[in-house]
Amino acid sequence: MVNRLYELIMAMDLKEIESLIKEALTDATVEIQDLAGDGNHYSATVTSSQFSGKSKIEQHKMVYNSLKGKMGNELHALAIKTKEQ
C-alpha cells in the first residue's frame, strides 16, 4: 500500500510532460508514450528546430531542463528521442 501511495503522489501525467516541453521548446512536436502503464515510465519523441546544430547530449539536456527539476522526482523514468525539424 505504501508503494502504491508513493506512485500516486510521485506520478506525473503525460499531458503535463508534454506541456512543460512545449513551454520551453515552443515549436516542438511532442509524442509521449506510457511504457509500462503505470504513470512512471515514459518515452518521449521531441522534434524541434531549436535542436539544429546541437549534439544529441545538448538536445537531451534541453528536454531535461524543460522539465524543471521534475525528472527523478514526480517523473521517474523518461526515455528521450530528439529530432531536428
PyMOL commands that set and color helices and strands:
alter all, ss='L'
color gray80, all
select helices_A, chain A and resi 2-10+14-24+49-51+56-66
alter helices_A, ss='H'
color red, helices_A
select strands_A, chain A and resi 29-34+41-48+77-84
alter strands_A, ss='S'
color yellow, strands_A
deselect
rebuild
show_as cartoon
